[in-house]
Amino acid sequence: MLVLSRKVGEEIVIGSEVIVGVARVFRNRVSLTIQAPTNVRVDREEIRLAKKQELRAASSCKSAEMQAGSGETRQS
């Protein structure tokens, strides 16, 4: 992990296409600006985790449905 210090108005460049800037600092909150191509997903950590949990829940439901469906008896 890389830890950098920046002042308001300063930026950090990630790769060649993502720019993260410090817009303002107020008490213990930092407002950031992020410039990135549309194909680069930018999410807050809590949003990313919620989406990950939703995918897991959907996957386990689908898996349970498939298992329930395979338990059917076949008649000859």
C-alpha angles and dihedrals in degrees: 000000000000119000118198133179120221135174126221108290094023123115142206121214118214113197109326100300110042121078122183117191135183108239099177144336121217120174105307097343127093122196114209133195117214124195113188138146115268091250091062112087114222117189137157112251095249091052091049091051093048091051090048091052091048091053091049092049092048091047093050091047091051090046091050091049091051091049092048090050093050091054092071116116118240122222121213 
